[in-house]
Amino acid sequence: MINAAARRVRSPKVVNVQDFRSLARRRLPKVVFDYLDGGAEDEITLRENRRAFEDVTFRPRHAVAFAECDLRTNVLGCDLALPMILAPIGYSSVMHSRGEIAAARAAGDAGTAYILSTISGVALEDVKAATFGPLFYQLYLIGGRKAAEFTIERARNAGFSGLFVTIDTAVAGMRERDFRNGMKELIGGSMFEKIRFSPQILARPLWLMRFLLDGGVPVLPNVVVPGRGPMPLTDVGTALAQSTITWEDLRWIHDIWQGPVIVKGVLTSDDARRAIDVGASAIVVSNHGGRQLDTVPASLRALPEIVSAVNGQIEVLMDGGIRRGADIVKAICLGARAVLCGRAYAYGLAAAGQAGVARALEILREDLNRTLRLLGCPAIKALTDSYVDCSPPRNNKRQFNSM
Ligand SMILES: Cc1cc2nc3c(=O)[nH]c(=O)nc-3n(C[C@H](O)[C@H](O)[C@H](O)COP(=O)(O)O)c2cc1C
């Protein structure tokens, strides 16, 4: 099966991340594909995350020659071979059997880091054991502070390099595709409620076999509620709404973790400054891939204002809409230290497990090298805003926040 997956992703028809999206659509039941692919409400922010990259054009320096460009960078004290980290993706095990392990392994093999979501079906210790690469944990407070304290202790003992605390999820966004398709019923419903999924699931026998071999919908082994054990995956929506993270919680997390805390979900300079005040080591300019509050700006659009406010005090990462190496280069030119990729690797995961993630990362690495060479820039660390132009094209009123 592994060879078949490797063959599939090596097909000449798979040349970019969009091709993985098509493969994922063919391999997943519709309800699962839409969960991965979709955004909140009218999906305006989801689309804007991609479109914002079109408004930034390159300013290349020609007639310079490098055999290879230096793609390395350093994020939060970790040396990375690539300026991209794998973002936390909840329910990865529903996309592919033990998806968290597959993604962490592929990240480590590519010389980069993986962020494990709280909404994961695999114990954090098992994920750590699966990869040589740096590993981070994304924390929600579902289950309450006591459960979080226990998880933080486990992450420390396992050797995780930092905590990403996501602040844009006061409640789950209204993803209308999920609501219509019945994603909640697929994950948490009774057998009777699940009958409606039979046609789409039976049409994807490989996915079904893996899902059943994995034992169906797992519990959350990293959210252990005192006296109750691991939280069932089914309670997540309600649990999120009951556990909104506040700045006070961030201060508390910073004190008990005593390592790098990264605030994920910053879209304004005010929140960036508050993150610095609570002791964050980095922030992620992010709108959760357009899955939370619709019509917030594209992350790339919010980036310059935030980079300017942070003024080098802490590291600034960004995510949202990264599908090509050129996108990564643009984000770095606008001040990001590195980016997080979400769907770009998750489509690969859904299409072909570890081999799919590895190939998606390889495509992005080749893209990066080619883009830098065409740009006439020798290294990721040498990128500056002089390589891009953000002025909107004529008869296009969209503007970037000034730097
Ligand atoms: C299917 C899916 C599940 C996600 N789950 C989480 C999560 O559990 N925690 C979190 O902080 N972000 C989560 N995110 C957001 C990603 O970490 C990241 O911010 C986003 O995917 C970036 O946008 P992109 O997919 O366009 O790259 C999820 C995104 C997707 C697509």
Ligand as a Chemical Component Dictionary entry (heavy atoms), coordinates in Angstrom:
data_LIG
# 
_chem_comp.id                   LIG 
_chem_comp.type                 NON-POLYMER 
_chem_comp.pdbx_formal_charge   0 
_chem_comp.three_letter_code    LIG 
# 
loop_
_chem_comp_atom.comp_id 
_chem_comp_atom.atom_id 
_chem_comp_atom.alt_atom_id 
_chem_comp_atom.type_symbol 
_chem_comp_atom.charge 
_chem_comp_atom.model_Cartn_x 
_chem_comp_atom.model_Cartn_y 
_chem_comp_atom.model_Cartn_z 
_chem_comp_atom.pdbx_ordinal 
LIG C1  C1  C 0 -8.789 20.950 8.662  1  
LIG C2  C2  C 0 -8.117 21.992 9.516  2  
LIG C3  C3  C 0 -8.034 21.800 10.892 3  
LIG C4  C4  C 0 -7.391 22.762 11.686 4  
LIG N1  N1  N 0 -7.257 22.533 13.020 5  
LIG C5  C5  C 0 -6.601 23.428 13.794 6  
LIG C6  C6  C 0 -6.385 23.174 15.176 7  
LIG O1  O1  O 0 -6.760 22.135 15.696 8  
LIG N2  N2  N 0 -5.736 24.133 15.891 9  
LIG C7  C7  C 0 -5.289 25.300 15.339 10 
LIG O2  O2  O 0 -4.700 26.136 16.030 11 
LIG N3  N3  N 0 -5.460 25.546 14.016 12 
LIG C8  C8  C 0 -6.090 24.644 13.244 13 
LIG N4  N4  N 0 -6.252 24.886 11.903 14 
LIG C9  C9  C 0 -5.681 26.104 11.311 15 
LIG C10 C10 C 0 -4.249 25.840 10.814 16 
LIG O3  O3  O 0 -3.387 25.586 11.891 17 
LIG C11 C11 C 0 -3.704 27.014 9.995  18 
LIG O4  O4  O 0 -3.828 28.192 10.754 19 
LIG C12 C12 C 0 -4.409 27.169 8.646  20 
LIG O5  O5  O 0 -4.653 25.915 8.088  21 
LIG C13 C13 C 0 -3.551 27.993 7.697  22 
LIG O6  O6  O 0 -4.222 28.174 6.490  23 
LIG P1  P1  P 0 -3.941 27.270 5.189  24 
LIG O7  O7  O 0 -4.676 25.989 5.409  25 
LIG O8  O8  O 0 -4.520 28.069 4.090  26 
LIG O9  O9  O 0 -2.456 27.055 5.090  27 
LIG C14 C14 C 0 -6.877 23.933 11.094 28 
LIG C15 C15 C 0 -6.964 24.113 9.717  29 
LIG C16 C16 C 0 -7.569 23.149 8.928  30 
LIG C17 C17 C 0 -7.614 23.358 7.430  31 
# 
loop_
_chem_comp_bond.comp_id 
_chem_comp_bond.atom_id_1 
_chem_comp_bond.atom_id_2 
_chem_comp_bond.value_order 
_chem_comp_bond.pdbx_ordinal 
LIG C1  C2  SING 1  
LIG C2  C3  SING 2  
LIG C2  C16 DOUB 3  
LIG C3  C4  DOUB 4  
LIG C4  N1  SING 5  
LIG C4  C14 SING 6  
LIG N1  C5  DOUB 7  
LIG C5  C6  SING 8  
LIG C5  C8  SING 9  
LIG C6  O1  DOUB 10 
LIG C6  N2  SING 11 
LIG N2  C7  SING 12 
LIG C7  O2  DOUB 13 
LIG C7  N3  SING 14 
LIG N3  C8  DOUB 15 
LIG C8  N4  SING 16 
LIG N4  C9  SING 17 
LIG N4  C14 SING 18 
LIG C9  C10 SING 19 
LIG C10 O3  SING 20 
LIG C10 C11 SING 21 
LIG C11 O4  SING 22 
LIG C11 C12 SING 23 
LIG C12 O5  SING 24 
LIG C12 C13 SING 25 
LIG C13 O6  SING 26 
LIG O6  P1  SING 27 
LIG P1  O7  DOUB 28 
LIG P1  O8  SING 29 
LIG P1  O9  SING 30 
LIG C14 C15 DOUB 31 
LIG C15 C16 SING 32 
LIG C16 C17 SING 33 
# 
